[in-house]
Amino acid sequence: MPGLLPPPGGPPSPESVPGTPARVVLAGAHGHGRSHLRNLGRLVRSGAVTVAGVCDPRPASADALAGLDDPPQSRDLADLLARTRPDVTIICTPIHTHAELAVAAMEAGSHVLLEKPPAAGRAEYDRIARTAERTGRACQIGFQDLASSALPAIARLVGDGAIGDRLGISGACAWVRPMRYFTRSPWAGRRAIGGRPVVDGALTNPFAHAVASALHLARATARADLARIEVELYRANAIESDDTSCVRVRDRHGTPVTVAATLCAAADHDPHLVVHGSRGRVTLFYKRGEVRLESGGTRETALYPRTDLLENLIAHVARPDAVELLVPLHATGAFTAVVDAVRTAPDPAEIGEPHSVRVADEHGERFVIHGIDDLVAASSADLALYSELGAPWAAAPTAYDIGGTPSAATTVPAEAP
């Protein structure tokens, strides 16, 4: 069935931005913040932005700031905002600081590009949303894969019936991460710090893009779009949070969305999503924008570009009636419900010997869960949870009924997301 994939076209044209460069402050210059510094360098060279300041408890090096015209640095974001009055503030800081800093930036008059996940729970998410509405500031969330033209291409394929009736959506996410990954920062591997929720974990941080994109493909973006969430949390590492987990969400129509994740795989695998249909399937390798259509005994593949979220935000601020935000805060309500389900679920169950083994290889010292690579793949193929696939270490899921008419819950905590 050749020719069904929508044409990807060339790289997206830069969003139209005003003639005066946007003044941008970056909060969080290390870790993932380095990628923002590189992107800011590109936009400085194009004349789209000037870097008004950089905020981090540990100052960025001269090399990291090369080409940014020596912006002022500060440990205090409120002080930096007051001194620089930026048009846009990028917040790339630990998860449990997102709400406080996003609110401070918007109250200072700045629009915000907020890294994922937007908040560590519904209460903080609602606080950000109320502030955005009250101040009239735009808040874009850093799910860059939601800015990929692959997603509307897949929606068009499914809507045109290329794979028949949509049966469900699944994600398979299996990576190798050494033990040092969980000690790279004070919040890594933590569920809370000083009583404040952090909700680090496989589903909510490294594979948050898979969860958010799967929900987007299901057209479930708001909490009200969901009926039920089931989560299973496990760990092989000596951490608070999960390093191996799975979630199944059912929308109001009963469509299942599952994501299986682990950081204890035997080998790295390219994370991907599958839209299952009655006559075929569509696979999205979201990190590289590759879409694979399998239907009618044939296979087609195409690569789709993504739009830069900072450029999109700047263009939206300049022309709000003409340019829509690609990932507005309100489009991440369903994802935040999943974060809340992970936050309020019981602590992850340990996967110890004989089901896991500590190894040392080219990746470093790490834990491998026996058979987890195949189990993640089976979860995606069957839209099933680990406990339904016979994993000897798996327990019944924690389930949250949000609305609609889902099947009976296994466990319903008092606090629902």
C-alpha positions in Angstrom: 0.0 0.0 0.0 2.6 2.6 -1.1 2.2 6.3 -0.8 0.1 6.4 2.4 2.6 8.3 4.6 2.1 12.0 4.5 5.1 13.7 2.9 7.5 15.0 5.6 8.8 17.9 3.5 12.1 19.6 4.4 13.2 21.0 7.8 10.6 23.4 9.3 11.1 27.0 8.6 12.1 29.1 11.6 9.1 30.7 13.2 8.6 34.3 12.2 10.0 36.4 15.1 9.9 40.2 15.7 12.8 42.4 14.4 14.0 43.1 18.0 15.7 40.0 19.5 13.9 38.4 22.4 15.6 38.8 25.7 16.0 35.4 27.3 17.1 34.2 30.8 18.2 30.6 31.4 17.7 29.1 34.8 19.7 25.9 35.0 22.9 25.9 33.0 24.2 22.4 33.7 22.9 18.9 32.7 20.2 19.3 30.2 20.7 23.1 30.5 23.8 22.7 28.3 21.6 21.8 25.4 19.6 25.1 26.0 22.9 27.0 26.0 23.8 25.5 22.6 20.4 26.3 21.2 20.7 29.9 22.5 24.0 30.2 20.8 22.4 29.2 17.5 19.6 31.7 18.0 22.0 34.5 19.1 23.9 34.0 15.8 20.6 34.2 13.8 19.7 37.4 15.6 16.5 35.9 17.2 17.5 36.3 20.8 19.9 37.9 23.2 20.9 36.1 26.4 19.9 38.5 29.2 21.2 36.3 32.0 22.0 32.8 33.3 21.0 31.6 36.8 22.5 28.6 38.5 24.0 27.8 41.9 27.1 26.8 40.1 28.2 29.4 37.6 28.5 28.3 33.9 32.0 28.2 32.5 33.3 30.7 30.0 33.4 27.9 27.4 29.7 27.1 28.0 28.8 30.8 27.5 31.0 31.3 24.4 29.2 33.3 21.8 26.5 34.5 24.2 28.1 38.0 24.7 29.1 37.4 28.3 25.6 37.4 30.0 25.4 38.2 33.7 25.1 35.3 36.0 23.3 34.9 39.4 22.4 32.3 41.9 19.1 34.2 42.6 16.5 34.0 39.9 14.2 36.7 41.4 17.1 39.2 41.5 18.1 38.3 37.9 14.6 38.7 36.7 14.3 42.1 38.4 17.6 43.3 36.9 17.1 42.0 33.3 13.3 42.0 32.7 13.5 39.2 30.1 10.8 38.5 27.6 11.3 34.7 28.1 12.7 32.6 30.9 13.8 29.0 30.3 13.5 26.9 33.4 15.7 23.8 33.3 16.0 23.1 37.0 15.2 20.1 39.3 11.6 18.9 39.0 10.6 20.0 42.5 11.6 23.6 41.8 9.6 24.0 38.6 6.4 25.5 40.1 8.1 28.0 42.3 10.4 29.3 39.6 7.8 29.3 36.8 5.4 31.3 39.0 8.2 33.8 39.9 9.1 34.3 36.3 5.5 34.9 35.2 4.8 37.2 38.1 7.9 39.2 37.0 6.3 39.6 33.5 8.2 36.9 31.7 6.9 34.2 29.4 8.2 30.8 30.3 9.6 27.7 28.5 9.4 25.1 31.3 11.2 21.8 31.1 9.4 18.6 31.4 7.8 17.4 33.6 6.0 20.7 34.2 5.3 19.9 37.9 5.7 17.1 40.5 1.9 16.8 40.9 -1.5 18.2 40.3 -1.3 20.9 43.0 1.8 22.4 41.6 0.5 22.1 38.0 -2.7 24.0 39.0 -0.6 26.7 40.7 1.4 27.3 37.5 -1.9 27.3 35.4 -3.5 29.8 37.7 -0.5 32.1 37.5 -0.4 31.9 33.7 -4.0 32.8 33.5 -3.8 35.7 36.0 -0.6 37.2 34.5 -1.5 36.5 30.9 2.0 35.0 30.4 2.5 32.1 28.0 3.9 28.9 29.4 5.3 26.4 26.9 6.4 22.9 28.2 9.6 21.4 27.0 8.2 18.2 25.4 10.2 18.7 22.2 8.8 15.5 20.7 5.3 17.0 20.8 6.6 19.6 18.4 7.4 16.9 15.8 5.5 16.9 12.5 5.4 13.1 12.9 2.5 13.4 15.3 0.0 15.1 13.0 1.2 12.8 10.2 0.3 9.8 12.3 -3.0 11.3 13.3 -3.8 11.8 9.6 -2.9 8.2 8.8 -5.1 6.8 11.6 -7.9 9.2 10.7 -7.8 8.1 7.1 -8.1 4.4 8.1 -4.7 3.3 7.0 -4.5 0.8 9.8 -8.2 0.1 10.3 -9.8 0.7 13.7 -7.4 2.0 16.4 -7.1 -0.6 19.1 -4.6 1.0 21.4 -1.2 2.7 21.8 1.9 1.4 23.4 5.4 2.4 24.2 8.6 0.3 24.6 11.4 2.0 26.5 14.5 0.1 27.5 17.8 1.8 28.3 21.1 1.0 30.1 21.9 3.4 33.0 24.8 2.9 35.4 24.6 3.3 39.1 26.2 6.8 38.8 23.2 8.0 36.9 21.2 7.9 40.1 23.8 10.0 42.0 24.4 12.6 39.3 22.4 15.2 41.3 20.8 15.4 44.8 17.3 14.8 43.3 18.1 11.9 41.0 16.4 8.7 42.1 14.3 10.5 44.7 10.6 10.5 45.2 10.7 13.5 47.6 13.3 15.9 49.2 12.5 17.5 52.5 8.8 16.6 52.2 8.6 18.2 48.7 7.6 15.8 45.9 10.3 15.2 43.3 8.8 12.2 41.4 11.9 11.2 39.5 11.5 7.9 37.8 11.6 6.0 34.5 8.1 7.1 33.4 8.2 10.7 34.7 11.7 11.8 33.6 13.8 9.9 31.0 10.8 8.4 29.3 8.3 11.2 30.0 8.5 12.0 26.3 7.1 8.5 25.5 4.2 8.9 28.0 3.3 12.4 26.8 3.5 11.5 23.1 1.5 8.3 23.6 -1.2 10.3 25.3 -1.1 12.9 22.5 -1.6 10.2 19.9 -4.6 9.0 21.9 -6.0 12.6 21.9 -5.9 12.5 25.7 -4.2 15.8 26.7 -6.4 16.9 29.7 -7.0 15.1 32.9 -10.7 15.0 32.0 -9.8 12.9 29.0 -8.8 10.0 31.2 -10.9 7.3 32.9 -8.4 5.1 34.6 -4.7 4.9 35.4 -2.8 1.7 36.5 0.8 1.8 37.5 3.5 -0.7 38.6 6.7 0.6 40.1 9.8 -1.4 40.7 13.5 -0.8 41.3 16.7 -2.9 41.1 19.0 0.0 42.2 19.2 1.2 45.8 17.1 4.3 45.1 13.7 5.8 46.2 12.2 6.0 42.8 11.4 3.5 40.1 14.0 2.4 37.5 11.6 -0.1 36.0 7.9 0.6 35.6 4.8 0.4 33.5 1.6 2.3 33.2 -1.7 1.7 31.4 -4.1 4.6 30.9 -7.6 4.2 29.5 -9.3 7.2 28.0 -13.0 8.0 28.3 -13.7 5.7 25.4 -11.8 2.8 26.9 -8.8 2.9 24.5 -5.7 1.5 26.3 -2.4 3.4 26.3 0.5 1.5 27.8 4.1 2.4 28.3 6.7 0.0 29.7 10.0 1.3 30.8 13.3 0.2 32.3 16.7 1.7 33.0 18.1 -1.8 33.8 18.1 -3.4 30.3 20.7 -5.7 29.1 21.3 -3.4 26.1 20.1 0.0 24.9 17.0 -0.1 22.6 15.6 2.8 20.5 12.4 3.9 22.5 9.3 3.8 20.3 5.5 4.0 20.3 3.1 1.8 18.4 -0.4 2.7 17.3 -2.1 -0.7 17.0 -4.8 -1.1 14.4 -7.1 -3.8 13.2 -5.4 -3.9 9.8 -1.8 -2.8 10.6 0.2 -0.5 12.8 2.2 2.7 12.9 5.5 2.8 14.8 7.1 6.1 15.9 10.8 6.2 16.9 10.2 9.5 18.5 13.8 10.5 19.3 14.6 10.7 15.6 11.1 11.4 14.2 10.9 8.2 12.2 7.5 6.9 11.3 7.0 3.4 10.0 3.7 2.3 8.6 2.9 -1.5 8.2 -0.3 -2.2 6.5 -1.6 -4.5 3.8 1.7 -6.5 3.8 3.8 -3.5 2.9 6.0 -1.1 4.9 6.7 2.6 4.4 9.1 4.8 6.4 9.6 8.5 6.6 11.5 11.0 8.7 9.7 14.1 10.1 11.3 17.2 11.5 10.4 19.1 14.7 10.0 22.8 15.4 12.1 24.4 18.0 10.0 25.2 21.1 11.8 28.4 22.0 11.4 29.8 18.5 7.7 28.8 18.6 7.2 30.5 21.9 8.9 33.7 20.8 6.8 33.8 17.6 3.6 33.2 19.7 4.5 36.0 22.0 5.0 38.3 19.0 1.8 37.2 17.2 -0.5 35.3 19.6 -3.4 35.3 17.2 -1.4 33.9 14.3 1.0 31.4 16.0 -0.2 28.8 18.4 1.9 27.4 21.1 2.9 23.8 20.2 3.0 22.5 23.8 0.9 24.8 26.0 0.6 23.9 29.7 -3.0 22.8 29.3 -2.0 20.1 26.8 0.0 18.3 29.6 -2.9 17.8 32.1 -3.2 14.1 31.3 0.5 13.6 31.6 0.4 15.3 35.0 -2.3 12.9 36.1 0.2 10.1 35.4 2.8 11.9 37.4 0.4 12.2 40.3 -0.4 8.5 40.0 3.3 7.6 40.2 3.7 10.1 43.1 0.9 8.6 45.2 1.5 5.0 44.4 3.3 2.8 47.0 7.1 2.9 47.0 8.6 0.8 44.2 9.0 -2.9 45.0 12.6 -4.1 44.9 13.7 -6.6 42.2 16.6 -8.4 43.9 18.4 -11.7 43.3 17.8 -14.0 41.5 15.8 -11.7 39.2 18.5 -9.0 38.9 22.3 -9.0 38.8 24.9 -6.4 39.4 27.4 -6.2 36.5 30.4 -4.0 35.5 30.9 -3.4 31.8 31.7 -0.5 29.4 28.7 1.4 30.8 30.0 1.2 34.4 28.6 -0.6 37.4 24.9 -1.3 36.9 22.0 -3.6 37.5 20.4 -5.8 34.9 17.0 -7.3 35.4 16.9 -10.8 33.8 14.5 -10.8 30.8 13.4 -7.2 31.1 14.3 -6.4 27.4 11.9 -9.0 26.2 9.3 -8.1 28.8 9.2 -4.5 27.7 8.7 -5.6 24.1 6.0 -8.0 25.1 4.2 -5.3 27.1 4.1 -3.1 24.0 3.0 -6.0 21.7 0.1 -7.0 24.0 -0.8 -3.7 25.6 -0.2 -5.5 28.9 1.3 -4.7 32.3 4.3 -6.6 33.7 2.1 -8.4 36.2 -0.1 -9.7 33.4 2.9 -11.1 31.5 4.0 -13.5 34.3 7.0 -11.6 35.6 8.0 -13.5 38.8 8.7 -10.2 40.6 5.6 -8.3 39.5 2.7 -7.4 41.8 -0.8 -6.2 41.1 -1.0 -2.6 39.8 -2.1 0.4 41.8 -5.2 1.7 40.0 -6.9 5.1 40.0 -10.5 5.5 38.7 -10.7 9.1 37.4 -14.1 8.9 35.6 -15.9 7.1 32.9 -16.6 3.4 33.1 -13.3 1.5 33.3 -13.0 -2.1 34.5 -12.8 -2.8 38.2 -9.8 -1.4 40.0 -7.3 -3.6 41.6 -6.2 -1.1 44.2 -7.6 2.4 44.6 -5.5 4.7 46.9 -7.3 7.3 48.9 -5.6 10.1 47.0 -6.4 10.0 43.3 -4.5 12.0 40.7 
